[in-house]
Amino acid sequence: MAEITIKEIKKVIDDGFEKQALMIKRGFDETATKSELKLVENRLTGVETNMLRLNDRVKSLESNVDRVLYKEMDRLERRVTKLEQKTGISPA
């Protein structure tokens, strides 16, 4: 039976530690830095600001559309009333 020497055991342990160290290094290499995260945060803040502006613009457009539709409805109701009066048709 072959005997394992202390030197061989140390090599196996050292190889294991080396593999772990490389895995940890790769993990850190793929991790974003604080400055990179700050850039992302700044971009997201800009996107959020733009979204808020767009939301305000949409609300303004909705308000304008509602106003135009109300005016058009009122105008059409007056025209229908005049037509009913001229033709003698009673309102429903």
C-alpha positions in Angstrom: 0.0 0.0 0.0 1.3 3.4 -0.9 1.9 5.8 1.9 1.0 9.5 1.6 3.7 11.9 2.7 3.2 15.1 4.6 4.6 16.9 1.6 1.8 15.4 -0.7 -0.8 16.4 1.9 0.5 20.0 2.0 0.4 20.1 -1.8 -3.2 19.0 -1.9 -4.1 21.5 0.7 -2.2 24.3 -1.0 -3.8 23.4 -4.3 -7.2 23.6 -2.7 -6.4 27.0 -1.2 -5.1 28.2 -4.5 -8.3 27.2 -6.2 -10.4 28.9 -3.6 -8.3 32.0 -3.9 -8.8 32.1 -7.6 -12.5 31.6 -7.3 -12.7 34.5 -4.8 -10.6 36.7 -7.0 -12.9 36.0 -10.0 -15.9 36.9 -7.8 -14.3 40.2 -6.8 -13.2 40.9 -10.4 -16.8 40.7 -11.5 -18.1 42.9 -8.7 -19.0 46.5 -9.5 -16.9 49.2 -7.8 -18.4 52.0 -5.8 -17.7 54.4 -8.6 -19.5 52.2 -11.1 -22.4 51.8 -8.7 -22.5 55.6 -8.3 -22.7 56.0 -12.1 -25.6 53.6 -12.3 -27.3 55.4 -9.4 -26.8 58.8 -11.2 -28.2 57.3 -14.4 -31.2 55.9 -12.6 -31.8 59.3 -10.9 -31.8 60.9 -14.4 -34.3 58.2 -15.7 -36.5 58.8 -12.7 -36.5 62.6 -13.2 -37.4 62.1 -16.9 -40.2 59.7 -15.9 -41.6 62.3 -13.5 -41.5 65.0 -16.2 -43.2 62.6 -18.7 -45.8 61.9 -16.1 -46.5 65.6 -15.7 -46.7 66.1 -19.4 -49.1 63.2 -19.7 -51.3 64.6 -17.0 -51.3 68.0 -18.8 -52.2 66.3 -22.1 -55.0 64.4 -20.4 -56.3 67.6 -19.0 -56.2 69.4 -22.3 -57.9 66.4 -24.1 -60.7 66.5 -21.4 -61.2 70.2 -21.9 -61.4 69.9 -25.7 -63.8 66.9 -25.4 -66.0 68.8 -22.9 -66.1 71.9 -25.2 -66.9 69.7 -28.2 -69.6 67.9 -26.3 -71.1 71.2 -25.1 -71.0 72.5 -28.7 -72.7 69.5 -30.1 -75.4 69.5 -27.3 -76.2 73.1 -28.2 -76.4 72.3 -31.9 -78.7 69.3 -31.2 -80.9 71.5 -28.9 -81.2 74.1 -31.8 -82.1 71.3 -34.2 -84.7 69.9 -31.8 -86.2 73.3 -31.4 -86.4 74.1 -35.1 -87.8 70.7 -36.0 -90.2 70.4 -33.1 -88.6 67.3 -31.8 -88.8 66.9 -28.0 -85.6 66.1 -26.2 -85.2 62.5 -25.1 
